[in-house]
Amino acid sequence: MKVFEKNITELRKLNKLTQRQMAEKLGITQPSYIRYENGTSEPKQEVLVKIADIFDVSIDYLLGRADI
């Protein structure tokens, strides 16, 4: 899932959000969010939808299946 990790990290930084702020927006712990960016864990579907909504992109974009 290298593309996913790269995309969420880049989008978070472009939006000037910290990992802690992202975790708060998603209603998860900061370590859980960090694992998404590190590729050691994958988000559940509902969290994936929230990430897409926060960044106003499609889930396909997050997963590397489409351009913005």
C-alpha positions as CSV (number, residue, x, y, z in Angstrom):
1,M,0.0,0.0,0.0
2,K,2.9,2.3,-0.6
3,V,0.8,4.7,-2.7
4,F,-1.7,5.1,0.1
5,E,0.9,5.9,2.6
6,K,2.6,8.4,0.3
7,N,-0.7,10.1,-0.6
8,I,-2.0,10.5,3.0
9,T,1.3,11.9,4.2
10,E,1.6,14.4,1.3
11,L,-2.0,15.5,1.6
12,R,-1.6,15.9,5.4
13,K,1.5,18.1,4.9
14,L,-0.1,20.1,2.1
15,N,-3.0,20.9,4.4
16,K,-0.6,21.8,7.2
17,L,-2.0,19.2,9.6
18,T,0.0,17.3,12.2
19,Q,-0.5,13.5,12.7
20,R,-2.2,14.4,16.0
21,Q,-4.6,16.7,14.3
22,M,-5.4,14.0,11.7
23,A,-6.0,11.5,14.4
24,E,-8.4,13.9,16.2
25,K,-10.3,14.6,13.0
26,L,-10.7,10.8,12.5
27,G,-11.6,10.0,16.0
28,I,-8.6,7.6,16.4
29,T,-5.4,7.6,18.5
30,Q,-2.3,9.3,17.1
31,P,-0.4,5.9,17.1
32,S,-3.1,4.4,15.0
33,Y,-2.8,7.2,12.5
34,I,1.0,6.9,12.4
35,R,0.7,3.2,11.6
36,Y,-1.4,4.2,8.5
37,E,1.4,6.5,7.3
38,N,4.1,3.9,8.1
39,G,2.2,1.2,6.3
40,T,2.0,-1.1,9.3
41,S,-1.8,-0.9,9.5
42,E,-4.6,-0.3,7.1
43,P,-7.7,1.8,8.0
44,K,-11.2,0.4,8.3
45,Q,-13.5,1.4,5.5
46,E,-15.2,4.1,7.6
47,V,-11.9,5.7,8.5
48,L,-10.8,5.6,4.8
49,V,-14.0,7.4,3.9
50,K,-13.3,10.1,6.5
51,I,-9.7,10.6,5.2
52,A,-11.1,11.1,1.7
53,D,-13.7,13.5,3.0
54,I,-11.1,15.5,5.0
55,F,-8.9,16.0,1.9
56,D,-11.8,16.2,-0.5
57,V,-10.4,13.5,-2.7
58,S,-11.8,10.1,-3.8
59,I,-10.9,6.8,-2.2
60,D,-9.6,5.7,-5.6
61,Y,-7.1,8.6,-5.5
62,L,-6.0,7.7,-1.9
63,L,-5.4,4.1,-3.1
64,G,-3.6,5.2,-6.2
65,R,-6.3,4.1,-8.6
66,A,-7.1,7.5,-10.0
67,D,-5.7,11.0,-10.4
68,I,-7.3,13.9,-8.5
